[in-house]
Amino acid sequence: MDVCHACDNRGCVNPAHLFVGTRTDNMRDASRKKRVVLPGLKGENHGYAKLTEHQVHSIRLLAFEGWSQKEIAMFHGCSRNSVSKILLGKLWKHLPWTP
């Protein structure tokens, strides 16, 4: 069994903020709070995802229409590097690409 932190303050020892759970309970709680990513999660289910599937499709479509990576990044509020990796198939590769 693990001692889990309800308040997410690692230094907190207030008994009212602690609860007992299994390792699985603790990992699910951490994943829900985006403090850890469980294996196998992709896309919007990934704990660190900042874009939606709809935005990824939009990024690909805008690139197909001739927008620059910088313009696309500014439009979607993400980095040009993220746009580049999406277009190169390094990120969000599980989504089919259809123009």
GIRA-V458841 format. One record per residue. N is the residue number from 0. RES is the residue in one letter. PSI is psi in whole degrees, -180 to 180 (NA if undefined). D_LAST is the distance of its C-alpha to the last C-alpha in Angstrom with 2 decimals. Layout:
n=(N & N)
res=(RES & RES)
psi=(PSI & PSI)
d_last=(D_LAST & D_LAST)
This chain:
n=(0 & 1 & 2 & 3 & 4 & 5 & 6 & 7 & 8 & 9 & 10 & 11 & 12 & 13 & 14 & 15 & 16 & 17 & 18 & 19 & 20 & 21 & 22 & 23 & 24 & 25 & 26 & 27 & 28 & 29 & 30 & 31 & 32 & 33 & 34 & 35 & 36 & 37 & 38 & 39 & 40 & 41 & 42 & 43 & 44 & 45 & 46 & 47 & 48 & 49 & 50 & 51 & 52 & 53 & 54 & 55 & 56 & 57 & 58 & 59 & 60 & 61 & 62 & 63 & 64 & 65 & 66 & 67 & 68 & 69 & 70 & 71 & 72 & 73 & 74 & 75 & 76 & 77 & 78 & 79 & 80 & 81 & 82 & 83 & 84 & 85 & 86 & 87 & 88 & 89 & 90 & 91 & 92 & 93 & 94 & 95 & 96 & 97 & 98)
res=(M & D & V & C & H & A & C & D & N & R & G & C & V & N & P & A & H & L & F & V & G & T & R & T & D & N & M & R & D & A & S & R & K & K & R & V & V & L & P & G & L & K & G & E & N & H & G & Y & A & K & L & T & E & H & Q & V & H & S & I & R & L & L & A & F & E & G & W & S & Q & K & E & I & A & M & F & H & G & C & S & R & N & S & V & S & K & I & L & L & G & K & L & W & K & H & L & P & W & T & P)
psi=(149 & 155 & 118 & 149 & 115 & -30 & -7 & 17 & 107 & -30 & -5 & 132 & 15 & 118 & -27 & -17 & 1 & 148 & 156 & 135 & 170 & 170 & -40 & -44 & -45 & -43 & -39 & -41 & -45 & -40 & -43 & -33 & 7 & 38 & -13 & 153 & 125 & 145 & 143 & -7 & 134 & 160 & -137 & -21 & -14 & 135 & -25 & 8 & 132 & -13 & 158 & 167 & -38 & -43 & -38 & -43 & -41 & -42 & -47 & -41 & -44 & -38 & -42 & -34 & -3 & 4 & 148 & 158 & -37 & -44 & -43 & -44 & -44 & -41 & -40 & -2 & 37 & -179 & 156 & -33 & -41 & -43 & -46 & -46 & -34 & -46 & -28 & -6 & 19 & -25 & 147 & 33 & -15 & -16 & 133 & 147 & 111 & 119 & NA)
d_last=(49.53 & 47.96 & 48.96 & 45.86 & 45.57 & 44.64 & 44.72 & 42.65 & 45.39 & 46.19 & 49.72 & 50.52 & 53.32 & 54.03 & 54.64 & 53.10 & 49.73 & 49.81 & 49.18 & 49.52 & 46.63 & 45.48 & 43.31 & 40.39 & 41.20 & 41.30 & 37.98 & 36.22 & 37.88 & 36.79 & 33.15 & 33.17 & 34.57 & 31.93 & 34.70 & 33.53 & 30.49 & 31.20 & 29.91 & 26.85 & 25.28 & 21.56 & 19.18 & 20.89 & 23.93 & 24.63 & 27.58 & 26.28 & 22.74 & 22.32 & 18.73 & 17.36 & 14.39 & 13.22 & 13.73 & 11.90 & 8.63 & 9.69 & 10.61 & 7.42 & 5.92 & 9.42 & 9.64 & 6.94 & 9.14 & 12.14 & 13.78 & 16.22 & 16.43 & 19.67 & 18.37 & 15.66 & 18.48 & 20.87 & 18.67 & 18.16 & 21.68 & 21.02 & 21.90 & 20.17 & 20.99 & 19.00 & 15.87 & 16.62 & 17.22 & 14.00 & 12.06 & 14.65 & 14.31 & 17.81 & 17.21 & 15.39 & 14.84 & 15.64 & 12.35 & 9.84 & 6.60 & 3.82 & 0.00)
